[in-house]
Amino acid sequence: MQQPSIMPNERIGSLDMIRGLALFGILLINVGGYRVITEGMEMPAIAGADAIIQSLITVLVQKKFFSIFSFLFGAGFFLFASRAESRGDKPRRRFARRLTVLLLMGIVHIFIFWGSILPMYAIAGFLLIPFYRASLSTITRIGGVLLALHLLANACMLWLPNQAPAVASVASFLANDSVTIFLMFLSGFLAAKAGWIGRTSEHLRSIRKLFFLLLPVAASLAVWTWVASINDNPQLSSIVAFGAVPLTYFYLAGLFWLLESRLIAAVLSPVAKVGRMALTNYVAQSLIGVALLNAFGIELPTPGQIVWVAAAIYAIQMAISVVWLHFFRIGPLEKLWRTLTYGKSARMRQERSIANGA
């Protein structure tokens, strides 16, 4: 039996905090998508402070935070499955059921928000299941090859625009967001399986090395993206995609390092509450966002409006999450997800054990 590196009743605070931060980054991207652009709608003029804000969001946020969320999903898969196995359950079958429930919830969410990532997460998650029994070396090799192909494909999109149709199709597929998501799934799964998740202090030296190794890469990518953004470079989206994975690794190394500080962890404890109810808050963001846009008569939000609307939504969710978790162990959608995953046969003792998981 494969033993989990974290005990079944142990919750990992750093994962909740990073989930909470990732939800805010995702929100900054999604607010603009809460309105569907239709023919005849007047696009807001982007100039001055709005142009600067838009460039900052592009440089610092776009594609990075859903990638962080994807990393956490992959780590969560290993923690969930290994804990299930330690209880005598069938980990891969249980996780497949969990993904099926997520897919159904995601399909429902699409009717609320067309840009929901839940169905894609559920479908891509099934590809993780065969890796549960794979060795660390096998996962590392496969992940390394996929990362190299992903970066190469993005490089081809940038510097070889006039490719043969067949090559262009392959490059377009490998550079796609779905590949980014799965690559980050696999990265998070590998980190958890290798024992890095939940035992950060034991690996802090390696994490710091990774941070400083990626620092010049991250700075170069940020400057490149900034220049492309302010100059309306037509290849901006490809530049952002090219830098998404390296910058995500940089962000994660920095966050795991910072969260070793008890002071920072204490300051971010309300953020951890948001992350602890990640599914509930992700779905609720679209409902609260549409309500706020309607209340203030905003047809298409400008970058400045996106920031304050996102901040308002997040403040509301932070307050609700703190109050809710004072009375309940998990969020309402998390409760539904786990109930449907385990069925009516699950005992209360087992449910309490699961509720304390990642």
Secondary structure, DSSP 4 states (H G I P E B T S, - for coil): -PPPSS-TT---HHHHHHHHHHHHHHHHHHGGGGS---TTPPPPP--THHHHHHHHHHHHTTTHHHHHHHHHHHHHHHHHHHHHHHTT--HHHHHHHHHHHHHHHHHHHHTT-TT-SHHHHHHHHGGGGGGGGS-HHHHHHHHHHHHHHHHHHHHHHHH--S--HHHHHHHHHHTSHHHHHHHHHHHHHHHHHTT-TT-GGGGHHHHHHHHHHHHHHHHHHHHHHHHHHHTT-TTHHHHHHHHHHHHHHHHHHHHHHHTTSHHHHHHTHHHHHHHHTHHHHHHHHHHHHHHHHHHTT-SS--HHHHHHHHHHHHHHHHHHHHHHHHH-SS-HHHHHHHHHHH-TT--HHHHHHHHT--
